[in-house]
Amino acid sequence: MKLNLSVLLLFVLLSVSAQPRITFDKPHHDFGRVGENDGDAVHDFTFTNTGTAPLVIQNVVTTCGCTTPEYTRQPIRPGGTGFIKISYDVKGRPGPIDRTITVHTNSSPPTTNIRISGTVVPVDRLPSEAFRHTVGAIRMEEMHVSFNRMFSYERPALVVRAFNPGPNPASISFINLPAHITAEVSPATIRQGEIATIRVTYDASRKNDWGFVADPINMILNDNRAQPHRLTVTATIEEDFSRWTATQLQNAPSVTLDRQVIEAGNIRKGERKTFQVRLTNSGRSRLEIRKIDTGGGQILTVNAPREINAGAASDIAVTYDATGQNGSQNRTITLITNDPRNPQITLRFRAEVTD
């Protein structure tokens, strides 16, 4: 009898300790310089299940439609390998590549990030083709300045160009710029047939924000303040945890959710329902929830504490407003924290809205 109990206890302990673990051979791939007409930039990220239970990739989330994932669908046994194939559409996207892809698995932690980078080299075009956006008397190459990822202490700069098809000289300036953005135009006066560069510099330390952020800035032509034109500047601001010491990492907070997906089931149109998700800080220092991103709009609202002490837990209240909604609903909530091993947590919401 004692032997049977010992065997049973050993089996239970082994079952509890069995965990899958995803380990990438190389979590970052640099494409280098890629021609805009060379077709999609493609890379296979290979990984191994270094855990002790079968590994399942539940989802692979990209930040835009320009990045397409394919991945191993079947469970991967311990010691087995799999792949995630990432295709980046370079057509019409000259400039830097910097994309983070989030991999959702049944391992702990449940999310792992991989990254692609590089530079898309533009093809030579006539000004009428390269400068697609008409802004008053000039034409702009882009109306969106995308900085992609940057650390909270960085101050990067990007350049967009403007072309004056003529016949009159034109000048570009900016008004009411936020404190963290500067824009310099050269030359100050653009004559017919000339190209000017607009150098936009972003000071992340002055933005005092985290995750994806967007700033519309006002560009004016020939000092005409009555008709400003909008140029959008975006960035994704992250903390550089690679600068943390071993002691800081050892004493860091550690966040977990009791579920990664809220399966809301059927909700009647016009109804409001609230769901609870348990968040636990099993680390050694205070956890900060720096930002909660629901993707905009009032459909999803999240009520969560901004700080959770070490060893404590708290509920996050997620309220869904089905007013005006219908059919299958898939939403994403992103929590940005100061957990160096899990700085960005993705919580998915699924529901079926019926009349």
WOSULKA-V278489 format. One record per backbone hydrogen bond with DSSP energy under -1.0 kcal/mol. CO is the residue of the C=O (numbers start at 1). NH is the residue of the N-H. Records with the same first field share a line. If there is no record, write none. Layout:
BEGIN
CO = NH, NH
END
This chain:
BEGIN
1 = 5
2 = 6
3 = 7
4 = 8
5 = 9
6 = 10
7 = 11
8 = 12
9 = 13
10 = 14
11 = 15
12 = 16
13 = 17
14 = 18
19 = 52
21 = 50
23 = 48
27 = 115
29 = 117
32 = 119
34 = 121
35 = 38
41 = 88
43 = 86
45 = 84
46 = 25
47 = 82
48 = 23, 50
49 = 79
55 = 76
56 = 106
59 = 104
61 = 102
64 = 67
66 = 89
68 = 87
70 = 85
76 = 55
77 = 80
80 = 49
82 = 47
83 = 72
84 = 45
85 = 70
86 = 43
87 = 68
88 = 41
90 = 93
95 = 120
97 = 118
99 = 116
101 = 114
102 = 61
103 = 112
104 = 58, 59
110 = 105
112 = 103
114 = 101
115 = 29
116 = 99
117 = 31
118 = 97
119 = 34
120 = 95
121 = 36
126 = 129, 130
127 = 131
130 = 132
133 = 140
135 = 138
138 = 135
139 = 163
140 = 133
143 = 232
145 = 234
148 = 236
150 = 238
151 = 154
154 = 204
156 = 202
158 = 200
160 = 198
161 = 141
162 = 196
163 = 139
164 = 193
170 = 190
171 = 222
173 = 220
178 = 181
180 = 203
182 = 201
184 = 199
186 = 197
190 = 170
191 = 194
194 = 164
196 = 162
197 = 186
198 = 160
199 = 184
200 = 158
201 = 182
203 = 206
204 = 208
211 = 237
213 = 235
215 = 233
217 = 231
218 = 175
219 = 229
220 = 173
221 = 224
223 = 225
224 = 227
229 = 219
231 = 217
232 = 145
233 = 215
234 = 147
235 = 213
236 = 150
237 = 211
238 = 152
239 = 241
240 = 243
241 = 244
245 = 249
246 = 250
247 = 251
249 = 252
252 = 284
254 = 282
256 = 280
260 = 348
262 = 264, 350
265 = 352
267 = 354
268 = 271
271 = 322
273 = 320
275 = 318
277 = 316
278 = 258
279 = 314
280 = 256
281 = 311
287 = 308
288 = 338
291 = 336
293 = 334
299 = 321
301 = 319
303 = 317
306 = 289
308 = 287
309 = 312
312 = 281
314 = 279
316 = 277
317 = 303
318 = 275
319 = 301
320 = 273
322 = 325
327 = 353
329 = 351
331 = 349
333 = 347
334 = 293
335 = 345
336 = 290, 291
343 = 337
345 = 335
347 = 333
348 = 262
349 = 331
350 = 264
351 = 329
352 = 267
353 = 327
354 = 269
END
